[in-house]
Amino acid sequence: MRPIGTGEAERLLGVPSRTLRHWEAAVPLLSPRRGDSGRRVYAERDLQILFGIRRLVECRRLPLAEACERLVAERAESEGELREALATIAEVRSELVSAWVEARRLLDRLPGRTGREPAHSETCPPAGRVV
């Protein structure tokens, strides 16, 4: 997603720019950068945080400080879940590689396979995949 300016962020979030600036000052998670013109530019990460703040402050009526704490907790929880998912993916990948190697060994034992060099496509995983 391309970065967006303050005006577009105002329209998306339904809050005025002074509210955006107030939230930026109060929420350390926010870090919009300045574009070439010197104006604020919001990246996708910033917008996700802003939508979270809006949801907690305006919809759930939490004070800004509590909303910020809740967002930090949500992000920490989702990062923990991400780490768990990545560990599971690494484990499954390892098991798949082992299974693939074992399948290659068994295939090479089949009658009629001796003395014949297997084709490249038979010995290599699909292109674009890191093993």
Residue pairs with C-beta under 8 A, 6 or more apart in sequence:
1 44
1 47
3 33
3 35
3 41
3 42
3 43
3 44
4 12
4 41
4 42
4 47
5 35
5 39
5 40
5 41
5 42
6 17
6 20
6 39
6 40
6 42
7 17
9 20
9 42
9 47
9 50
10 16
10 17
10 20
12 47
13 20
13 50
13 51
13 54
14 54
15 54
15 58
20 40
20 50
22 64
23 30
23 50
23 53
23 64
24 30
24 32
24 40
26 64
26 65
26 68
27 49
27 53
27 64
27 68
27 71
28 68
29 49
29 68
29 71
29 72
29 75
30 46
30 49
30 50
31 46
32 40
32 41
32 42
32 43
32 46
33 40
33 41
33 43
34 40
34 41
35 41
42 50
49 71
52 67
52 71
52 74
53 64
53 67
53 68
53 71
56 62
56 66
56 67
56 70
56 71
57 63
57 64
57 67
60 67
62 70
97 131
100 125
100 131
104 123
107 113
107 118
107 122
108 118
125 131
